[in-house]
């Protein structure tokens, strides 16, 4: 199997984290999947991903104090492999794991994903549990000095032992049997641990062996630009930022991050800008107070415009069953999404503290894209020379009208350039 065939265009889906934190349950996953199938699937949204702690007993019960319960009970099988909490995921009882839930999501025409942490459960090492395919026990494979700085679940592996590959093979065999299509592996992308580099390769080899096309997403960021080829050789997505939330300073900084990573994507391999914190989020954080995104409507258009012209994966953070009309329209604009699926050669022409300009083109449709961003707090005019677009690899302008994708308005090129009035923190995206 060639991993580059698993995701020929940047993946699009929903992830439970931004609303549910560690607490999502089976009924909620099903409800979000049903909404996606009814309202989003036709636009290319297809992955339903359960984020962290699906294997933790009483996850979220101490959320006002701890995000992850210290020394909490993790549920695992006889071979030290984490399995779903049967209280939150009742269809997983009697050793069925996530297969019944995955089967249901597949029946909707969607794909199923899960979050995992790098390494092996600490509890498995403490209890000297078995490993599949070897007489070695988990305590011999786990490295007690190799831990995650922000999560108490796992030990890293002694990667020079052959059993490290066997352990990752065993969990991928389990996930493939469940019907998993997407894995988000955490505590690995920015390579905080000295073994993370090797564990990325171990995961990749385990997916190759399992016989199922499973997209591999690496978190958290920021990914290391010096490791770009290693990520591309072994994974389909890698985070170029730490957790991204609904803050204008974080969004403005994404222009710098995307500039750093431009040109590093290709079919099957995508720098990842993280989730889209739109709509209703935050339902299971701290005091369990859900909220509307802190982004203005213009900032949300800026986010979607940048993610799509850059060619980033798109993962919705909203609670889908509480979708409002604006957010639904934002996420289902066919021309903006076509730019994400089919655009190539994305480049940032210029970036200052006041503005940024990006270009890309779709060779198959003989279309060019020009995205103009106002990074200031006031409405202002932004100007771009069309020869600069061509010099950056964009489609050569050969006359005619430019059409703005968000509004449908038309613009003309005068004296070799185009000028537009852009709202504060806003974007204009032109197709020509």
C-alpha positions, 0 to 999 in steps of 0.5 A: 500500500502507498500511503500517498493514495490514502488521502489524494486530497487534504482530508476533511472531517469533524473532530470531537475535541473543541466541543467535548474535550475528553468526554464525548460518548457514542450517542454524541458521535453518532449524532454528529456523524448523522448531521455530517451525512445529511448536510456536509458529506456532499461537499467532501466532509467525510471523517468522524474522529474521536479525540483523546481519552476514549479509553479512560474511565470517568474521563472529564469527571475532574475537568475543573481541576485536571484535563487528564486525571492523574493516575486515572484508570485506562481500559485495555485488553490482555495485550496492553492495547487501549480499548473504548470505555464501555460506559461511554461506548456501550457498543464496544462491550464484549471485546467488540471495540469500536467496530460497531460504531465504525460500521455505523459510520461507514453505513452513512458513507463516512469514515471513522477515526480515533486519537491515540498517544505515542507509546504504551500505557503506563498502567500496562508497564506497572502491571507487567502486562502481556504484549502480543507476539512475544514473551516480553512484558510491557515493563520491559518495553516501556521507558519510564524516563520517556514521558509526555510533559502534558499527559499522564497516560503513556511511556515511550518505547525502547525503540531499538528493541524489535518488540517496539515495532511488534507493539505498534503492529499489534495496535494497528492490527486491532484498529484495522479490525475495527475499521479505523480509517484515520489515526491522530497520534499525539505527543509525537509531531514536534518530537519533544521526546528523543524517540519520537522521530523513530516512533513516527516511522514505527507507526508508518510501518505498522500501518503498511503491515495492517492491510488497511489504508489508514490516514496518519495525522501527527500532533501536536505542533509546531512541526519542525521544518527540518523534518519535513521530508521525514513527515512526508515519508511517514505520515499524511498530515502533521501539525504546524501549530500547537492547539489552534483556538479562536483568537485573532493573534493566533490566526494572524500568526498562521500566515507566518507558519503557512509561509514557512511550510509553503511548497511542502505539501503534495498529494497524500502529504499535508502540513496541518493548520489544526482544527476550525474552531467555528460555531458552538465550541467549548462545551466540556471545558472547565465549567462546561460552558459552551460558547460561540466562537470568538472569531468574527464572521470576517475572521472566519472567512479569513481562516477558511480562505487561508486554510483552503488556498494553502491546501490544509486539511479541514477538521471542524471543531463545532458541535455539528448538531448546533450548527447555525446558518452562517457556519454551515454556509461558511463550511459548504461554499463549493468554490472555496472548497474546490480551491482546497481540493484542487489548488496547486502551487500555493505561494504567499506573494507578500506579508507585512503587519498590515496585509498578506497576499496568496496565490494558487492555481488549478491546472485542471480547470485552468483557473487561478486564485488570488487571496487578499487579506487585511491584517489590520483592525480597520477596513483598508484597500489592498493592491496586488500587481498581476505580474507578481501573481505570475512570478510567484507561480500563479496563473498568468492573467490573460484578461477578463474579470476577476470574481470574488468567491465569498460575495460574487462581486466582480473586479477589474484589473487596471494598469496591471493591478487589482485593488480591493477594499477589505474589511478589518481582519477580512479576506477577498478571494478572487478566481480568474 
